[in-house]
């Protein structure tokens, strides 16, 4: 496994080689940009901005590179999107993208690479959240400065994007408690105080601002998120927490 900074340097070098003068910049967001990266639990979140549409041949070369590097990445792997600069400023929502990859799509790509590169494009509401993180906390790894590439994301777009991640929390919290517990906290923190937080920061906000009865649950999620352990969660209190938080967020 490559060390994080080494992997990022290799990714940037490959982007420059494959995309050439069409490359506007490479930007890091997510936990690795926000100070809570855990190689046992975190993925590596990247946005690649280009000047114009990317051909299928270039997409194939790019995907082969990403998959190769993904094999040297932490367990959760690389998550990245290629977007055109014209979608970044003024910001378009839902945001069109040229190419996307995460571990969830790895087998699909391996089974039919050409079908993947031809079909893996469209729009993605998640990019509103990613761009907001880049604007507030992100890192430019190569290319033009963040302020010269990304335009403002309207608050309602950011909220819609992050709410989509947790709207099914009552059903999903049993299978992915850490994700939903911490994300629910950071969504409510934004709704109440317009704070743009990481999962870890959201959990810490929850510890200070949510009812005492839920704090052991949040503490448990924070501990698991920052370590290599796996915990068991009380299903009843987890579902009660999810219902409470969804109600607070909606109202």
Secondary structure, DSSP 8 states (H G I E B T S, - for coil): ---HHHHHHHHHHHHHHHHGGGEEEEEEESHHHHT---TTT--EEEEEEESS---HHHHHHHHHHHHHHHTTS-TT-EEEEEEEGGGBTTB-SSEEESEEE-GGGHHHHHH-HHHHHHH--EEETHHHHHHHHHHHH-EEEEES-GGGT-----HHHHHHHHHHHHTTHHHHTTT-HHHHHHHHHHHHHHHHH-----HHHHHHHHHHHS-HHHHHHHHHHHHHHTSS------HHHHHHHHHHHHHHHH-
